[in-house]
Amino acid sequence: MLFFWNSNCNVISTIQTQIKMIKRLLYIFILLISVSAFSQANKNAFKQGEWLKFDLSYSGFLKAGEATLSVNETTNQGKAAYHVIGKGKTTGMIKWFFAVKDNYQTYFYKENLKPYKFIRKIDEGGYKKNKEIHFDHESKTALVIDHKNNTKKSYKIKDIQDMLSSLYYLRGQDFSNYKNGDAVKMKLFFDGEMFDFKLKLLGRETIKTKFGKVKTLRFRPYVQAGRVFKEQESLTVWVSDDENKIPLKIKASLAVGSLNAKLVGYKGLANPFNIIY
């Protein structure tokens, strides 16, 4: 009995060290899909009322969390804009040991899909952040406001998106000329830093989902190996091969175990979801 308890404590400890990556990995998932193209965005790839829900599991058997993305309309300085809200949290047994409740929001103009505001409110096992980023593309600056520490700092930027707006800016691209092995790059601004992402197209694949079989584009991002990921190429992502380009699945090999994220609910898509029954 004692061995059983110690074994389970070790499992729980392992989960605790990895679970804080769940929400972040989901948004990396969204980010990686978004960087898979770099031409002019198709503003008809999404619309007001779109909602996506994802379930996350640890090592393929333990439900670890869920996340949602929703699209709303708004205005800023008389200009039509979108307001996207992304929420992530741990669920079930996991939240007893490591509670995660995060809120990400982006505001971007309909005309050019450039962000003007980004919000990050996170609570991960007591580790909290509450930050806003205000983008001024004319002056090429980003003002980061840290509400927790009551600080403000300005950064120089150029041709960037935030973590969420990048998805909506680059969805709906034409992949017809992409060949297996082609790689793309993109710069993003997050939490006061500029990031370079590189993504390689692995191929096209039909996968099974809870909705039926779906044609997808499969990508391999390059990530930093070490404390979290097993190796540099530890992530694989699948995105629907249609006009919506919605994220469907992620598989991440971690230093201990693995993480899977799957689309489990959707509504309000701008285009038909091409499901093969």
C-alpha positions in Angstrom: 0.0 0.0 0.0 2.8 2.4 0.9 4.6 1.6 -2.4 1.3 2.3 -4.3 1.0 5.6 -2.5 4.7 6.6 -3.2 4.3 5.6 -6.8 1.2 7.7 -7.2 2.9 10.6 -5.4 5.7 10.4 -8.0 3.2 10.5 -10.8 1.4 13.5 -9.3 4.8 15.3 -8.8 5.6 14.6 -12.4 2.2 15.9 -13.6 2.6 19.0 -11.4 5.9 19.9 -13.1 4.4 19.4 -16.5 0.9 20.7 -16.1 1.9 24.3 -16.1 2.9 23.8 -19.7 -0.6 22.7 -20.7 -2.1 26.1 -21.3 1.1 27.4 -22.8 1.4 24.4 -25.2 -2.1 24.9 -26.4 -1.4 28.5 -27.3 1.9 27.4 -28.8 -0.2 25.0 -30.8 -2.4 27.9 -32.0 0.7 30.0 -32.6 2.4 27.3 -34.6 -0.6 26.9 -36.9 -0.7 30.6 -37.4 2.9 30.9 -38.5 2.4 28.3 -41.2 1.8 31.0 -43.8 2.9 34.5 -44.4 1.0 36.0 -47.4 -1.9 38.4 -47.2 -4.6 37.1 -44.8 -8.0 36.0 -45.9 -10.3 38.1 -43.7 -13.2 35.7 -44.5 -11.6 32.8 -42.8 -13.4 33.6 -39.5 -16.2 35.8 -38.3 -18.1 37.1 -35.3 -19.4 34.3 -33.2 -16.8 31.7 -34.0 -16.0 29.5 -31.0 -13.5 26.7 -30.6 -13.0 24.3 -27.7 -10.0 22.0 -27.0 -9.4 19.2 -24.5 -5.9 18.4 -23.3 -4.7 15.1 -22.0 -1.5 14.0 -20.3 0.3 10.9 -21.7 -2.8 10.0 -23.7 -5.0 8.9 -20.8 -5.4 11.6 -18.1 -7.6 14.6 -18.9 -5.6 17.6 -17.9 -7.3 20.7 -19.1 -9.4 22.6 -21.6 -9.3 25.8 -23.5 -11.6 27.9 -25.6 -11.3 30.6 -28.3 -14.1 33.0 -29.1 -14.4 35.8 -31.7 -16.4 39.0 -31.0 -16.8 42.4 -32.8 -15.8 45.7 -31.3 -14.6 49.2 -32.3 -11.5 51.3 -31.5 -11.2 55.0 -32.3 -14.1 54.6 -34.7 -12.5 51.7 -36.5 -14.2 48.2 -36.7 -12.2 45.6 -34.9 -12.3 42.1 -33.5 -11.9 41.0 -29.9 -10.7 37.4 -29.4 -10.8 35.8 -26.0 -8.7 32.7 -25.2 -9.3 30.9 -21.9 -7.4 27.9 -20.5 -7.8 25.9 -17.3 -6.9 22.6 -15.7 -9.8 20.2 -15.0 -10.6 17.0 -13.0 -8.0 15.5 -10.7 -5.3 17.7 -12.1 -6.7 20.9 -10.7 -6.6 19.5 -7.2 -2.8 19.5 -7.3 -2.1 22.4 -9.8 -4.8 24.8 -10.6 -4.4 26.8 -13.8 -6.8 29.5 -14.8 -5.6 31.7 -17.6 -7.1 34.4 -19.8 -5.6 35.8 -23.0 -7.2 38.5 -25.1 -6.3 40.2 -28.4 -7.9 43.2 -30.1 -7.1 43.8 -33.8 -8.5 45.9 -36.6 -10.7 44.4 -39.3 -9.1 46.5 -42.0 -5.6 45.2 -41.7 -5.8 42.6 -38.9 -3.1 44.3 -36.9 -3.3 44.1 -33.1 -3.7 47.2 -31.0 -4.0 45.6 -27.6 -3.1 42.3 -26.0 -4.1 41.1 -22.4 -2.6 38.3 -20.4 -4.0 37.4 -17.1 -2.7 34.1 -15.7 -2.9 32.2 -12.4 -0.9 29.0 -12.5 -0.7 27.3 -9.1 -0.4 30.7 -7.5 2.0 32.1 -10.1 0.2 35.2 -11.4 0.7 37.7 -14.1 -1.5 40.6 -15.3 -0.2 42.4 -18.3 -1.4 44.6 -21.2 0.4 45.4 -24.4 -0.6 48.4 -26.4 0.7 48.4 -30.0 1.4 51.5 -32.0 2.4 50.4 -35.5 3.0 53.9 -36.7 5.7 54.7 -34.1 6.7 51.0 -34.1 6.5 50.7 -30.4 4.8 48.4 -27.9 3.9 49.6 -24.4 3.9 46.8 -21.8 1.9 47.6 -18.7 2.5 45.2 -15.7 -0.5 45.7 -13.4 0.9 43.3 -10.8 4.2 45.2 -10.4 2.8 48.6 -11.4 5.4 49.2 -14.1 5.4 50.3 -17.7 8.0 49.7 -20.4 8.2 50.6 -24.1 9.8 48.3 -26.7 10.6 48.8 -30.4 8.7 46.6 -32.8 8.4 46.0 -36.5 6.0 43.8 -38.5 4.8 41.7 -35.5 1.7 40.1 -34.2 0.8 38.9 -30.7 0.3 35.3 -29.8 -3.5 35.2 -30.6 -3.8 37.8 -33.3 -1.2 35.9 -35.4 -3.7 33.0 -35.8 -6.4 35.2 -37.2 -4.0 37.3 -39.3 -2.7 34.2 -41.1 -5.6 31.9 -41.3 -7.1 31.0 -44.6 -3.9 30.9 -46.6 -3.3 29.1 -49.9 -1.1 26.1 -49.3 -1.4 24.7 -52.8 2.2 25.7 -53.6 3.7 24.3 -50.4 5.9 21.2 -50.7 6.8 18.7 -48.1 9.9 20.1 -46.2 9.2 23.7 -46.9 9.8 25.9 -43.9 8.5 29.3 -43.0 9.4 31.9 -40.4 7.7 34.7 -38.5 8.3 37.2 -35.7 6.0 37.6 -32.7 5.9 39.8 -29.7 5.1 38.2 -26.4 5.7 39.3 -22.8 8.2 41.9 -23.7 10.2 39.8 -26.1 10.5 39.2 -29.8 10.3 35.5 -30.9 11.4 33.8 -34.1 9.4 30.7 -35.1 10.3 28.2 -37.7 7.8 25.7 -39.0 8.2 22.8 -41.5 5.4 21.3 -43.6 5.5 17.5 -43.2 2.6 16.7 -45.5 -1.1 16.3 -46.0 -3.0 13.7 -44.0 -6.6 12.5 -43.3 -7.1 12.0 -39.6 -9.9 10.8 -37.4 -11.7 13.3 -35.1 -14.8 13.2 -33.0 -16.6 14.8 -35.9 -15.5 12.4 -38.5 -12.5 12.1 -40.8 -10.9 15.4 -41.8 -8.2 16.3 -44.4 -5.4 18.1 -42.7 -2.0 19.8 -43.1 0.6 18.4 -40.8 3.5 20.6 -39.5 6.6 20.1 -37.4 7.8 23.2 -35.5 11.3 23.6 -34.2 11.3 24.2 -30.5 14.1 24.5 -27.8 15.1 21.1 -26.4 15.9 20.6 -22.8 13.8 21.0 -19.7 10.3 20.6 -21.2 10.7 19.0 -24.6 12.4 15.8 -25.4 14.2 17.1 -28.4 14.2 20.0 -30.9 11.5 18.4 -33.0 9.1 17.2 -30.3 5.8 18.9 -31.5 3.5 17.8 -34.3 0.4 19.9 -35.2 -2.5 19.3 -37.5 -4.7 22.0 -39.1 -7.8 21.6 -41.2 -7.0 21.7 -44.9 -10.0 24.0 -45.8 -10.8 27.7 -45.8 -11.2 27.8 -42.1 -7.7 26.5 -41.2 -8.7 25.6 -37.7 -6.4 23.8 -35.3 -7.5 20.2 -34.8 -4.7 18.3 -33.0 -1.4 18.7 -31.3 1.0 16.0 -30.0 3.9 17.1 -27.8 6.6 14.8 -26.4 7.7 16.2 -23.1 10.7 15.5 -20.9 8.4 13.2 -19.0 5.3 11.8 -20.7 3.4 13.5 -23.5 0.6 16.0 -24.1 -2.2 15.8 -26.5 -4.7 18.5 -27.5 -7.8 18.0 -29.6 -10.6 20.1 -31.0 -13.8 18.8 -29.3 -16.3 21.6 -30.0 -16.9 24.4 -32.5 -19.6 26.8 -33.8 -20.0 29.8 -35.9 -17.4 28.9 -38.5 -17.2 31.3 -41.5 -16.8 28.4 -44.0 -18.0 24.8 -44.3 -16.0 22.3 -42.2 -15.2 19.6 -44.7 -15.8 16.4 -42.7 -15.5 13.1 -44.4 -18.0 10.7 -42.8 
